[in-house]
Each structure stands twice: as C-alpha cells, then as structure tokens.
Amino acid sequence: MVDPLGVECVTLEAAVADTTAEIRATIAQHLLRGEPLPLMRVSIMDDAGRLLTSISVADALKDVLPSCFVSHGQMLEIRH
C-alpha cells in the first residue's frame, strides 16, 4: 500500500507516533472484519523519497500486547 499524499509531520518522532497509531487502527479494522492484514511494515520517508525509518506491525503492537507476545522480526510468538 502506498499513501501518495502522505502526512506532514514536524519531527521524525511525530511521524513514528502517527504511523504507529495508523498501523494499530488498520489492524483493529481488519480484525473486526475478519480480514487478513495487508501489511507487515510501514516505511517513513522524507519529501525526497529517502527512507528515514520503518515500523513493523510487531513494533507497533509491542506496547499494547501482553508480555507473552514476543517479536521475532516480522513474526509474533506467543509464549506460555
């Protein structure tokens, strides 16, 4: 998925926070509809198209999932 319009953020930290919130909202929408998740990672780029950072789905969820979920790259493992 590409967002051709993008979102203007003053700082990289603001862009990361906004992107994390959007990833979480997208996950919630797809879970509620029972649809597969169409993304694994979102890239944050500057106006010139240079990659500044990227956020994986696992990274976006790390502060909201119980500690039994452990991120391994783009995979989430449930530890019992």
All heavy atoms as a GROMACS GRO file, in nm:
protein
  598
    1MET      N    1   0.084  -0.117   0.000
    1MET     CA    2   0.000   0.000   0.000
    1MET      C    3   0.088   0.124   0.000
    1MET      O    4   0.185   0.131   0.074
    1MET     CB    5  -0.086   0.003   0.126
    1MET     CG    6  -0.220  -0.060   0.110
    1MET     SD    7  -0.327  -0.024   0.250
    1MET     CE    8  -0.276  -0.151   0.361
    2VAL      N    9   0.054   0.219  -0.079
    2VAL     CA   10   0.127   0.344  -0.083
    2VAL      C   11   0.029   0.457  -0.058
    2VAL      O   12  -0.080   0.461  -0.115
    2VAL     CB   13   0.196   0.363  -0.221
    2VAL    CG1   14   0.261   0.499  -0.229
    2VAL    CG2   15   0.295   0.253  -0.247
    3ASP      N   16   0.069   0.549   0.029
    3ASP     CA   17  -0.011   0.668   0.054
    3ASP      C   18   0.053   0.781  -0.025
    3ASP      O   19   0.152   0.840   0.019
    3ASP     CB   20  -0.011   0.701   0.204
    3ASP     CG   21  -0.089   0.827   0.237
    3ASP    OD1   22  -0.145   0.889   0.145
    3ASP    OD2   23  -0.093   0.863   0.356
    4PRO      N   24  -0.001   0.812  -0.145
    4PRO     CA   25   0.064   0.912  -0.230
    4PRO      C   26   0.062   1.053  -0.170
    4PRO      O   27   0.147   1.134  -0.203
    4PRO     CB   28  -0.015   0.906  -0.360
    4PRO     CG   29  -0.148   0.851  -0.321
    4PRO     CD   30  -0.123   0.760  -0.203
    5LEU      N   31  -0.032   1.081  -0.084
    5LEU     CA   32  -0.039   1.215  -0.025
    5LEU      C   33   0.051   1.228   0.097
    5LEU      O   34   0.106   1.333   0.125
    5LEU     CB   35  -0.184   1.248   0.014
    5LEU     CG   36  -0.284   1.248  -0.100
    5LEU    CD1   37  -0.423   1.277  -0.048
    5LEU    CD2   38  -0.245   1.349  -0.206
    6GLY      N   39   0.065   1.118   0.171
    6GLY     CA   40   0.148   1.121   0.290
    6GLY      C   41   0.089   1.211   0.398
    6GLY      O   42  -0.017   1.270   0.382
    7VAL      N   43   0.160   1.219   0.508
    7VAL     CA   44   0.120   1.304   0.620
    7VAL      C   45   0.241   1.388   0.657
    7VAL      O   46   0.352   1.336   0.670
    7VAL     CB   47   0.077   1.217   0.742
    7VAL    CG1   48   0.048   1.304   0.862
    7VAL    CG2   49  -0.042   1.131   0.706
    8GLU      N   50   0.220   1.517   0.668
    8GLU     CA   51   0.329   1.606   0.708
    8GLU      C   52   0.345   1.604   0.859
    8GLU      O   53   0.249   1.627   0.932
    8GLU     CB   54   0.299   1.750   0.663
    8GLU     CG   55   0.303   1.769   0.513
    8GLU     CD   56   0.443   1.763   0.457
    8GLU    OE1   57   0.539   1.806   0.524
    8GLU    OE2   58   0.458   1.715   0.343
    9CYS      N   59   0.464   1.575   0.906
    9CYS     CA   60   0.495   1.575   1.050
    9CYS      C   61   0.616   1.663   1.073
    9CYS      O   62   0.709   1.664   0.993
    9CYS     CB   63   0.522   1.434   1.100
    9CYS     SG   64   0.377   1.326   1.093
   10VAL      N   65   0.614   1.734   1.184
   10VAL     CA   66   0.722   1.827   1.216
   10VAL      C   67   0.852   1.755   1.250
   10VAL      O   68   0.960   1.798   1.212
   10VAL     CB   69   0.679   1.921   1.331
   10VAL    CG1   70   0.791   2.016   1.368
   10VAL    CG2   71   0.554   1.998   1.292
   11THR      N   72   0.841   1.642   1.322
   11THR     CA   73   0.960   1.568   1.364
   11THR      C   74   0.945   1.421   1.325
   11THR      O   75   0.834   1.373   1.300
   11THR     CB   76   0.979   1.576   1.517
   11THR    OG1   77   0.869   1.509   1.580
   11THR    CG2   78   0.990   1.720   1.565
   12LEU      N   79   1.056   1.352   1.325
   12LEU     CA   80   1.053   1.208   1.299
   12LEU      C   81   0.975   1.137   1.410
   12LEU      O   82   0.899   1.044   1.383
   12LEU     CB   83   1.195   1.152   1.289
   12LEU     CG   84   1.206   1.002   1.262
   12LEU    CD1   85   1.132   0.962   1.134
   12LEU    CD2   86   1.352   0.960   1.255
   13GLU      N   87   0.991   1.183   1.533
   13GLU     CA   88   0.919   1.122   1.645
   13GLU      C   89   0.768   1.134   1.625
   13GLU      O   90   0.693   1.041   1.653
   13GLU     CB   91   0.960   1.188   1.778
   13GLU     CG   92   1.101   1.157   1.820
   13GLU     CD   93   1.207   1.240   1.746
   13GLU    OE1   94   1.173   1.344   1.683
   13GLU    OE2   95   1.324   1.199   1.749
   14ALA      N   96   0.723   1.249   1.575
   14ALA     CA   97   0.580   1.268   1.547
   14ALA      C   98   0.535   1.175   1.434
   14ALA      O   99   0.425   1.119   1.439
   14ALA     CB  100   0.551   1.414   1.511
   15ALA      N  101   0.619   1.158   1.334
   15ALA     CA  102   0.586   1.067   1.224
   15ALA      C  103   0.576   0.923   1.272
   15ALA      O  104   0.487   0.849   1.232
   15ALA     CB  105   0.692   1.079   1.114
   16VAL      N  106   0.668   0.883   1.362
   16VAL     CA  107   0.664   0.747   1.417
   16VAL      C  108   0.537   0.728   1.499
   16VAL      O  109   0.469   0.625   1.487
   16VAL     CB  110   0.791   0.719   1.501
   16VAL    CG1  111   0.775   0.591   1.582
   16VAL    CG2  112   0.913   0.710   1.410
   17ALA      N  113   0.502   0.826   1.581
   17ALA     CA  114   0.381   0.815   1.663
   17ALA      C  115   0.256   0.807   1.576
   17ALA      O  116   0.167   0.725   1.600
   17ALA     CB  117   0.372   0.934   1.759
   18ASP      N  118   0.249   0.890   1.473
   18ASP     CA  119   0.133   0.890   1.382
   18ASP      C  120   0.124   0.758   1.306
   18ASP      O  121   0.016   0.699   1.295
   18ASP     CB  122   0.144   1.007   1.284
   18ASP     CG  123   0.023   1.016   1.195
   18ASP    OD1  124  -0.085   1.053   1.245
   18ASP    OD2  125   0.036   0.983   1.074
   19THR      N  126   0.237   0.708   1.257
   19THR     CA  127   0.240   0.583   1.183
   19THR      C  128   0.202   0.466   1.272
   19THR      O  129   0.125   0.377   1.230
   19THR     CB  130   0.379   0.561   1.121
   19THR    OG1  131   0.409   0.671   1.035
   19THR    CG2  132   0.385   0.431   1.043
   20THR      N  133   0.252   0.465   1.395
   20THR     CA  134   0.217   0.359   1.489
   20THR      C  135   0.067   0.357   1.515
   20THR      O  136   0.004   0.251   1.514
   20THR     CB  137   0.295   0.377   1.621
   20THR    OG1  138   0.435   0.368   1.591
   20THR    CG2  139   0.257   0.271   1.722
   21ALA      N  140   0.008   0.474   1.534
   21ALA     CA  141  -0.137   0.483   1.556
   21ALA      C  142  -0.214   0.434   1.433
   21ALA      O  143  -0.315   0.364   1.446
   21ALA     CB  144  -0.176   0.626   1.590
   22GLU      N  145  -0.168   0.468   1.315
   22GLU     CA  146  -0.235   0.423   1.192
   22GLU      C  147  -0.223   0.272   1.173
   22GLU      O  148  -0.318   0.207   1.129
   22GLU     CB  149  -0.177   0.497   1.070
   22GLU     CG  150  -0.220   0.642   1.063
   22GLU     CD  151  -0.370   0.658   1.049
   22GLU    OE1  152  -0.436   0.580   0.975
   22GLU    OE2  153  -0.424   0.749   1.114
   23ILE      N  154  -0.108   0.216   1.205
   23ILE     CA  155  -0.093   0.070   1.196
   23ILE      C  156  -0.191   0.002   1.291
   23ILE      O  157  -0.260  -0.094   1.254
   23ILE     CB  158   0.052   0.027   1.228
   23ILE    CG1  159   0.147   0.072   1.118
   23ILE    CG2  160   0.060  -0.125   1.248
   23ILE    CD1  161   0.294   0.052   1.152
   24ARG      N  162  -0.198   0.051   1.415
   24ARG     CA  163  -0.290  -0.008   1.513
   24ARG      C  164  -0.435   0.004   1.467
   24ARG      O  165  -0.513  -0.092   1.481
   24ARG     CB  166  -0.271   0.059   1.649
   24ARG     CG  167  -0.140   0.024   1.714
   24ARG     CD  168  -0.119   0.102   1.841
   24ARG     NE  169   0.009   0.068   1.902
   24ARG     CZ  170   0.060   0.131   2.006
   24ARG    NH1  171  -0.007   0.231   2.062
   24ARG    NH2  172   0.176   0.094   2.056
   25ALA      N  173  -0.473   0.118   1.410
   25ALA     CA  174  -0.610   0.136   1.361
   25ALA      C  175  -0.640   0.041   1.246
   25ALA      O  176  -0.749  -0.018   1.239
   25ALA     CB  177  -0.632   0.281   1.319
   26THR      N  178  -0.543   0.024   1.157
   26THR     CA  179  -0.561  -0.068   1.044
   26THR      C  180  -0.577  -0.211   1.093
   26THR      O  181  -0.665  -0.285   1.046
   26THR     CB  182  -0.441  -0.057   0.947
   26THR    OG1  183  -0.432   0.076   0.898
   26THR    CG2  184  -0.454  -0.154   0.832
   27ILE      N  185  -0.495  -0.251   1.190
   27ILE     CA  186  -0.506  -0.385   1.247
   27ILE      C  187  -0.644  -0.405   1.309
   27ILE      O  188  -0.709  -0.508   1.286
   27ILE     CB  189  -0.395  -0.408   1.351
   27ILE    CG1  190  -0.260  -0.415   1.284
   27ILE    CG2  191  -0.422  -0.535   1.432
   27ILE    CD1  192  -0.143  -0.409   1.379
   28ALA      N  193  -0.689  -0.309   1.386
   28ALA     CA  194  -0.820  -0.319   1.452
   28ALA      C  195  -0.932  -0.335   1.349
   28ALA      O  196  -1.020  -0.419   1.366
   28ALA     CB  197  -0.844  -0.197   1.539
   29GLN      N  198  -0.928  -0.256   1.244
   29GLN     CA  199  -1.032  -0.264   1.140
   29GLN      C  200  -1.034  -0.402   1.076
   29GLN      O  201  -1.140  -0.461   1.054
   29GLN     CB  202  -1.009  -0.157   1.033
   29GLN     CG  203  -1.033  -0.017   1.081
   29GLN     CD  204  -0.985   0.086   0.979
   29GLN    OE1  205  -0.940   0.051   0.870
   29GLN    NE2  206  -0.994   0.213   1.016
   30HIS      N  207  -0.918  -0.454   1.044
   30HIS     CA  208  -0.911  -0.585   0.979
   30HIS      C  209  -0.951  -0.698   1.073
   30HIS      O  210  -1.016  -0.794   1.030
   30HIS     CB  211  -0.772  -0.608   0.918
   30HIS     CG  212  -0.752  -0.529   0.793
   30HIS    ND1  213  -0.776  -0.581   0.669
   30HIS    CD2  214  -0.714  -0.401   0.774
   30HIS    CE1  215  -0.754  -0.488   0.577
   30HIS    NE2  216  -0.716  -0.378   0.639
   31LEU      N  217  -0.914  -0.687   1.199
   31LEU     CA  218  -0.957  -0.788   1.296
   31LEU      C  219  -1.108  -0.789   1.312
   31LEU      O  220  -1.171  -0.895   1.316
   31LEU     CB  221  -0.891  -0.763   1.432
   31LEU     CG  222  -0.744  -0.800   1.443
   31LEU    CD1  223  -0.689  -0.755   1.577
   31LEU    CD2  224  -0.724  -0.950   1.425
   32LEU      N  225  -1.168  -0.672   1.322
   32LEU     CA  226  -1.314  -0.663   1.338
   32LEU      C  227  -1.388  -0.721   1.218
   32LEU      O  228  -1.495  -0.779   1.232
   32LEU     CB  229  -1.356  -0.518   1.361
   32LEU     CG  230  -1.321  -0.462   1.498
   32LEU    CD1  231  -1.347  -0.311   1.502
   32LEU    CD2  232  -1.401  -0.531   1.607
   33ARG      N  233  -1.332  -0.707   1.100
   33ARG     CA  234  -1.396  -0.758   0.978
   33ARG      C  235  -1.356  -0.903   0.948
   33ARG      O  236  -1.408  -0.963   0.855
   33ARG     CB  237  -1.355  -0.672   0.859
   33ARG     CG  238  -1.406  -0.531   0.864
   33ARG     CD  239  -1.363  -0.457   0.740
   33ARG     NE  240  -1.383  -0.315   0.754
   33ARG     CZ  241  -1.300  -0.221   0.708
   33ARG    NH1  242  -1.192  -0.255   0.643
   33ARG    NH2  243  -1.328  -0.095   0.726
   34GLY      N  244  -1.260  -0.956   1.023
   34GLY     CA  245  -1.212  -1.091   0.997
   34GLY      C  246  -1.132  -1.101   0.870
   34GLY      O  247  -1.127  -1.206   0.806
   35GLU      N  248  -1.067  -0.992   0.831
   35GLU     CA  249  -0.989  -0.988   0.708
   35GLU      C  250  -0.840  -1.005   0.738
   35GLU      O  251  -0.793  -0.966   0.844
   35GLU     CB  252  -1.010  -0.853   0.638
   35GLU     CG  253  -1.152  -0.826   0.598
   35GLU     CD  254  -1.171  -0.684   0.546
   35GLU    OE1  255  -1.080  -0.600   0.558
   35GLU    OE2  256  -1.280  -0.657   0.495
   36PRO      N  257  -0.766  -1.060   0.643
   36PRO     CA  258  -0.621  -1.069   0.662
   36PRO      C  259  -0.558  -0.930   0.662
   36PRO      O  260  -0.609  -0.837   0.599
   36PRO     CB  261  -0.574  -1.151   0.541
   36PRO     CG  262  -0.686  -1.149   0.444
   36PRO     CD  263  -0.812  -1.117   0.518
   37LEU      N  264  -0.450  -0.918   0.733
   37LEU     CA  265  -0.379  -0.790   0.742
   37LEU      C  266  -0.293  -0.769   0.617
   37LEU      O  267  -0.211  -0.854   0.584
   37LEU     CB  268  -0.292  -0.790   0.867
   37LEU     CG  269  -0.228  -0.658   0.905
   37LEU    CD1  270  -0.334  -0.552   0.933
   37LEU    CD2  271  -0.140  -0.676   1.026
   38PRO      N  272  -0.311  -0.656   0.547
   38PRO     CA  273  -0.242  -0.636   0.420
   38PRO      C  274  -0.100  -0.580   0.433
   38PRO      O  275  -0.038  -0.549   0.334
   38PRO     CB  276  -0.331  -0.534   0.350
   38PRO     CG  277  -0.384  -0.451   0.461
   38PRO     CD  278  -0.406  -0.548   0.576
   39LEU      N  279  -0.050  -0.563   0.554
   39LEU     CA  280   0.083  -0.504   0.567
   39LEU      C  281   0.164  -0.571   0.676
   39LEU      O  282   0.109  -0.631   0.768
   39LEU     CB  283   0.074  -0.354   0.594
   39LEU     CG  284  -0.001  -0.308   0.720
   39LEU    CD1  285   0.093  -0.297   0.838
   39LEU    CD2  286  -0.067  -0.175   0.695
   40MET      N  287   0.294  -0.564   0.665
   40MET     CA  288   0.384  -0.616   0.768
   40MET      C  289   0.476  -0.506   0.821
   40MET      O  290   0.526  -0.514   0.930
   40MET     CB  291   0.470  -0.729   0.711
   40MET     CG  292   0.392  -0.854   0.680
   40MET     SD  293   0.299  -0.921   0.820
   40MET     CE  294   0.428  -0.976   0.927
   41ARG      N  295   0.498  -0.403   0.740
   41ARG     CA  296   0.591  -0.296   0.777
   41ARG      C  297   0.552  -0.171   0.701
   41ARG      O  298   0.508  -0.178   0.588
   41ARG     CB  299   0.733  -0.340   0.739
   41ARG     CG  300   0.841  -0.240   0.765
   41ARG     CD  301   0.979  -0.299   0.742
   41ARG     NE  302   1.010  -0.404   0.838
   41ARG     CZ  303   1.053  -0.382   0.962
   41ARG    NH1  304   1.071  -0.261   1.006
   41ARG    NH2  305   1.078  -0.483   1.043
   42VAL      N  306   0.568  -0.056   0.766
   42VAL     CA  307   0.540   0.073   0.703
   42VAL      C  308   0.668   0.155   0.703
   42VAL      O  309   0.735   0.166   0.806
   42VAL     CB  310   0.428   0.149   0.778
   42VAL    CG1  311   0.407   0.288   0.718
   42VAL    CG2  312   0.298   0.069   0.774
   43SER      N  313   0.702   0.210   0.588
   43SER     CA  314   0.822   0.293   0.575
   43SER      C  315   0.786   0.440   0.591
   43SER      O  316   0.683   0.485   0.542
   43SER     CB  317   0.887   0.273   0.438
   43SER     OG  318   0.927   0.139   0.423
   44ILE      N  319   0.873   0.513   0.658
   44ILE     CA  320   0.858   0.658   0.672
   44ILE      C  321   0.968   0.721   0.589
   44ILE      O  322   1.086   0.693   0.609
   44ILE     CB  323   0.869   0.702   0.819
   44ILE    CG1  324   0.757   0.638   0.901
   44ILE    CG2  325   0.866   0.854   0.830
   44ILE    CD1  326   0.765   0.666   1.050
   45MET      N  327   0.927   0.806   0.495
   45MET     CA  328   1.022   0.866   0.401
   45MET      C  329   1.012   1.018   0.406
   45MET      O  330   0.906   1.072   0.443
   45MET     CB  331   0.995   0.814   0.261
   45MET     CG  332   0.998   0.663   0.254
   45MET     SD  333   0.952   0.603   0.095
   45MET     CE  334   1.102   0.523   0.049
   46ASP      N  335   1.119   1.084   0.366
   46ASP     CA  336   1.115   1.229   0.361
   46ASP      C  337   1.058   1.272   0.226
   46ASP      O  338   1.022   1.188   0.142
   46ASP     CB  339   1.252   1.290   0.390
   46ASP     CG  340   1.357   1.257   0.285
   46ASP    OD1  341   1.323   1.205   0.177
   46ASP    OD2  342   1.476   1.284   0.313
   47ASP      N  343   1.050   1.404   0.204
   47ASP     CA  344   0.992   1.458   0.080
   47ASP      C  345   1.069   1.416  -0.045
   47ASP      O  346   1.013   1.410  -0.154
   47ASP     CB  347   0.985   1.610   0.086
   47ASP     CG  348   0.881   1.660   0.185
   47ASP    OD1  349   0.786   1.584   0.214
   47ASP    OD2  350   0.896   1.773   0.235
   48ALA      N  351   1.197   1.384  -0.028
   48ALA     CA  352   1.279   1.344  -0.142
   48ALA      C  353   1.271   1.194  -0.168
   48ALA      O  354   1.334   1.143  -0.260
   48ALA     CB  355   1.424   1.384  -0.118
   49GLY      N  356   1.193   1.122  -0.086
   49GLY     CA  357   1.178   0.979  -0.105
   49GLY      C  358   1.284   0.895  -0.035
   49GLY      O  359   1.294   0.776  -0.060
   50ARG      N  360   1.364   0.957   0.051
   50ARG     CA  361   1.466   0.882   0.126
   50ARG      C  362   1.402   0.817   0.248
   50ARG      O  363   1.324   0.879   0.319
   50ARG     CB  364   1.578   0.975   0.171
   50ARG     CG  365   1.661   1.030   0.056
   50ARG     CD  366   1.771   1.119   0.110
   50ARG     NE  367   1.713   1.235   0.176
   50ARG     CZ  368   1.719   1.360   0.132
   50ARG    NH1  369   1.782   1.386   0.020
   50ARG    NH2  370   1.663   1.459   0.198
   51LEU      N  371   1.438   0.691   0.270
   51LEU     CA  372   1.388   0.617   0.384
   51LEU      C  373   1.447   0.673   0.513
   51LEU      O  374   1.569   0.682   0.527
   51LEU     CB  375   1.423   0.469   0.371
   51LEU     CG  376   1.380   0.378   0.485
   51LEU    CD1  377   1.228   0.369   0.492
   51LEU    CD2  378   1.441   0.241   0.469
   52LEU      N  379   1.359   0.713   0.607
   52LEU     CA  380   1.404   0.763   0.736
   52LEU      C  381   1.402   0.652   0.840
   52LEU      O  382   1.494   0.638   0.920
   52LEU     CB  383   1.317   0.879   0.782
   52LEU     CG  384   1.315   1.001   0.690
   52LEU    CD1  385   1.218   1.106   0.742
   52LEU    CD2  386   1.455   1.059   0.675
   53THR      N  387   1.296   0.574   0.839
   53THR     CA  388   1.284   0.459   0.929
   53THR      C  389   1.166   0.376   0.882
   53THR      O  390   1.092   0.416   0.792
   53THR     CB  391   1.265   0.504   1.077
   53THR    OG1  392   1.280   0.390   1.162
   53THR    CG2  393   1.131   0.569   1.100
   54SER      N  394   1.147   0.262   0.942
   54SER     CA  395   1.030   0.181   0.913
   54SER      C  396   0.980   0.120   1.043
   54SER      O  397   1.057   0.104   1.138
   54SER     CB  398   1.059   0.073   0.809
   54SER     OG  399   1.153  -0.018   0.858
   55ILE      N  400   0.853   0.089   1.047
   55ILE     CA  401   0.790   0.034   1.166
   55ILE      C  402   0.718  -0.094   1.127
   55ILE      O  403   0.634  -0.094   1.038
   55ILE     CB  404   0.690   0.134   1.227
   55ILE    CG1  405   0.760   0.266   1.259
   55ILE    CG2  406   0.623   0.075   1.351
   55ILE    CD1  407   0.665   0.377   1.295
   56SER      N  408   0.753  -0.202   1.194
   56SER     CA  409   0.686  -0.329   1.167
   56SER      C  410   0.556  -0.335   1.248
   56SER      O  411   0.538  -0.261   1.345
   56SER     CB  412   0.775  -0.447   1.206
   56SER     OG  413   0.790  -0.454   1.346
   57VAL      N  414   0.468  -0.425   1.208
   57VAL     CA  415   0.344  -0.446   1.283
   57VAL      C  416   0.378  -0.489   1.426
   57VAL      O  417   0.319  -0.441   1.522
   57VAL     CB  418   0.256  -0.552   1.212
   57VAL    CG1  419   0.142  -0.597   1.301
   57VAL    CG2  420   0.204  -0.496   1.081
   58ALA      N  421   0.478  -0.575   1.440
   58ALA     CA  422   0.518  -0.620   1.573
   58ALA      C  423   0.566  -0.503   1.658
   58ALA      O  424   0.533  -0.493   1.776
   58ALA     CB  425   0.628  -0.725   1.562
   59ASP      N  426   0.643  -0.411   1.599
   59ASP     CA  427   0.689  -0.293   1.674
   59ASP      C  428   0.572  -0.205   1.716
   59ASP      O  429   0.570  -0.151   1.826
   59ASP     CB  430   0.786  -0.210   1.590
   59ASP     CG  431   0.921  -0.276   1.572
   59ASP    OD1  432   0.957  -0.363   1.652
   59ASP    OD2  433   0.991  -0.238   1.476
   60ALA      N  434   0.474  -0.190   1.628
   60ALA     CA  435   0.358  -0.105   1.659
   60ALA      C  436   0.274  -0.163   1.773
   60ALA      O  437   0.207  -0.088   1.844
   60ALA     CB  438   0.271  -0.086   1.535
   61LEU      N  439   0.280  -0.294   1.789
   61LEU     CA  440   0.198  -0.360   1.892
   61LEU      C  441   0.272  -0.389   2.022
   61LEU      O  442   0.210  -0.429   2.120
   61LEU     CB  443   0.143  -0.492   1.837
   61LEU     CG  444   0.045  -0.479   1.722
   61LEU    CD1  445   0.007  -0.617   1.670
   61LEU    CD2  446  -0.078  -0.401   1.763
   62LYS      N  447   0.403  -0.367   2.026
   62LYS     CA  448   0.482  -0.412   2.140
   62LYS      C  449   0.441  -0.349   2.272
   62LYS      O  450   0.456  -0.411   2.376
   62LYS     CB  451   0.631  -0.392   2.115
   62LYS     CG  452   0.675  -0.249   2.116
   62LYS     CD  453   0.823  -0.238   2.090
   62LYS     CE  454   0.861  -0.092   2.084
   62LYS     NZ  455   0.998  -0.074   2.047
   63ASP      N  456   0.387  -0.229   2.271
   63ASP     CA  457   0.347  -0.164   2.397
   63ASP      C  458   0.202  -0.192   2.436
   63ASP      O  459   0.160  -0.151   2.544
   63ASP     CB  460   0.368  -0.012   2.387
   63ASP     CG  461   0.514   0.025   2.373
   63ASP    OD1  462   0.599  -0.049   2.425
   63ASP    OD2  463   0.543   0.126   2.308
   64VAL      N  464   0.128  -0.260   2.350
   64VAL     CA  465  -0.014  -0.283   2.380
   64VAL      C  466  -0.050  -0.431   2.396
   64VAL      O  467  -0.156  -0.462   2.447
   64VAL     CB  468  -0.107  -0.219   2.273
   64VAL    CG1  469  -0.094  -0.069   2.276
   64VAL    CG2  470  -0.079  -0.273   2.135
   65LEU      N  471   0.039  -0.520   2.352
   65LEU     CA  472   0.013  -0.663   2.369
   65LEU      C  473   0.068  -0.710   2.502
   65LEU      O  474   0.167  -0.656   2.552
   65LEU     CB  475   0.079  -0.743   2.256
   65LEU     CG  476   0.012  -0.736   2.121
   65LEU    CD1  477   0.093  -0.816   2.020
   65LEU    CD2  478  -0.130  -0.786   2.125
   66PRO      N  479   0.009  -0.813   2.560
   66PRO     CA  480   0.065  -0.870   2.682
   66PRO      C  481   0.209  -0.916   2.660
   66PRO      O  482   0.250  -0.946   2.548
   66PRO     CB  483  -0.026  -0.990   2.711
   66PRO     CG  484  -0.149  -0.965   2.634
   66PRO     CD  485  -0.111  -0.882   2.515
   67SER      N  486   0.285  -0.924   2.766
   67SER     CA  487   0.427  -0.957   2.754
   67SER      C  488   0.451  -1.100   2.705
   67SER      O  489   0.564  -1.135   2.673
   67SER     CB  490   0.497  -0.937   2.888
   67SER     OG  491   0.438  -1.020   2.986
   68CYS      N  492   0.346  -1.182   2.695
   68CYS     CA  493   0.364  -1.318   2.643
   68CYS      C  494   0.386  -1.318   2.492
   68CYS      O  495   0.426  -1.418   2.434
   68CYS     CB  496   0.247  -1.408   2.680
   68CYS     SG  497   0.090  -1.356   2.610
   69PHE      N  498   0.360  -1.205   2.425
   69PHE     CA  499   0.386  -1.193   2.282
   69PHE      C  500   0.526  -1.139   2.263
   69PHE      O  501   0.562  -1.036   2.317
   69PHE     CB  502   0.286  -1.097   2.215
   69PHE     CG  503   0.148  -1.151   2.206
   69PHE    CD1  504   0.056  -1.130   2.308
   69PHE    CD2  505   0.108  -1.224   2.096
   69PHE    CE1  506  -0.073  -1.178   2.299
   69PHE    CE2  507  -0.021  -1.273   2.086
   69PHE     CZ  508  -0.111  -1.251   2.189
   70VAL      N  509   0.608  -1.211   2.186
   70VAL     CA  510   0.746  -1.172   2.165
   70VAL      C  511   0.768  -1.153   2.016
   70VAL      O  512   0.728  -1.237   1.935
   70VAL     CB  513   0.841  -1.281   2.218
   70VAL    CG1  514   0.986  -1.242   2.193
   70VAL    CG2  515   0.816  -1.305   2.366
   71SER      N  516   0.830  -1.042   1.979
   71SER     CA  517   0.856  -1.014   1.839
   71SER      C  518   0.983  -1.083   1.792
   71SER      O  519   1.086  -1.080   1.858
   71SER     CB  520   0.871  -0.863   1.821
   71SER     OG  521   0.912  -0.835   1.690
   72HIS      N  522   0.974  -1.148   1.675
   72HIS     CA  523   1.090  -1.208   1.608
   72HIS      C  524   1.087  -1.154   1.465
   72HIS      O  525   1.029  -1.215   1.377
   72HIS     CB  526   1.082  -1.360   1.606
   72HIS     CG  527   1.093  -1.423   1.741
   72HIS    ND1  528   1.212  -1.429   1.809
   72HIS    CD2  529   1.000  -1.478   1.821
   72HIS    CE1  530   1.192  -1.487   1.925
   72HIS    NE2  531   1.064  -1.518   1.935
   73GLY      N  532   1.147  -1.039   1.445
   73GLY     CA  533   1.143  -0.977   1.314
   73GLY      C  534   1.000  -0.935   1.284
   73GLY      O  535   0.944  -0.853   1.354
   74GLN      N  536   0.940  -0.997   1.184
   74GLN     CA  537   0.803  -0.964   1.148
   74GLN      C  538   0.702  -1.065   1.202
   74GLN      O  539   0.584  -1.056   1.173
   74GLN     CB  540   0.790  -0.954   0.996
   74GLN     CG  541   0.871  -0.840   0.939
   74GLN     CD  542   0.852  -0.827   0.790
   74GLN    OE1  543   0.773  -0.897   0.729
   74GLN    NE2  544   0.925  -0.736   0.731
   75MET      N  545   0.747  -1.158   1.283
   75MET     CA  546   0.659  -1.260   1.340
   75MET      C  547   0.634  -1.232   1.487
   75MET      O  548   0.720  -1.180   1.556
   75MET     CB  549   0.722  -1.398   1.324
   75MET     CG  550   0.756  -1.437   1.182
   75MET     SD  551   0.611  -1.459   1.079
   75MET     CE  552   0.543  -1.605   1.150
   76LEU      N  553   0.518  -1.269   1.535
   76LEU     CA  554   0.487  -1.260   1.677
   76LEU      C  555   0.473  -1.402   1.730
   76LEU      O  556   0.405  -1.485   1.672
   76LEU     CB  557   0.356  -1.185   1.701
   76LEU     CG  558   0.359  -1.035   1.682
   76LEU    CD1  559   0.220  -0.977   1.704
   76LEU    CD2  560   0.458  -0.969   1.774
   77GLU      N  561   0.541  -1.430   1.838
   77GLU     CA  562   0.534  -1.560   1.902
   77GLU      C  563   0.459  -1.544   2.034
   77GLU      O  564   0.477  -1.446   2.104
   77GLU     CB  565   0.676  -1.609   1.931
   77GLU     CG  566   0.685  -1.734   2.015
   77GLU     CD  567   0.828  -1.765   2.054
   77GLU    OE1  568   0.919  -1.739   1.975
   77GLU    OE2  569   0.847  -1.816   2.164
   78ILE      N  570   0.376  -1.641   2.065
   78ILE     CA  571   0.306  -1.641   2.194
   78ILE      C  572   0.379  -1.737   2.286
   78ILE      O  573   0.391  -1.855   2.256
   78ILE     CB  574   0.159  -1.682   2.180
   78ILE    CG1  575   0.087  -1.588   2.083
   78ILE    CG2  576   0.091  -1.685   2.316
   78ILE    CD1  577  -0.053  -1.631   2.051
   79ARG      N  578   0.427  -1.685   2.399
   79ARG     CA  579   0.495  -1.771   2.496
   79ARG      C  580   0.399  -1.804   2.608
   79ARG      O  581   0.331  -1.717   2.660
   79ARG     CB  582   0.617  -1.699   2.553
   79ARG     CG  583   0.726  -1.684   2.450
   79ARG     CD  584   0.854  -1.646   2.513
   79ARG     NE  585   0.957  -1.639   2.411
   79ARG     CZ  586   1.071  -1.583   2.428
   79ARG    NH1  587   1.103  -1.527   2.542
   79ARG    NH2  588   1.161  -1.580   2.331
   80HIS      N  589   0.395  -1.929   2.645
   80HIS     CA  590   0.305  -1.975   2.752
   80HIS      C  591   0.376  -1.976   2.884
   80HIS      O  592   0.488  -2.000   2.899
   80HIS     CB  593   0.250  -2.113   2.722
   80HIS     CG  594   0.175  -2.118   2.592
   80HIS    ND1  595   0.047  -2.074   2.580
   80HIS    CD2  596   0.213  -2.156   2.468
   80HIS    CE1  597   0.008  -2.089   2.455
   80HIS    NE2  598   0.107  -2.138   2.386
   0.00000   0.00000   0.00000
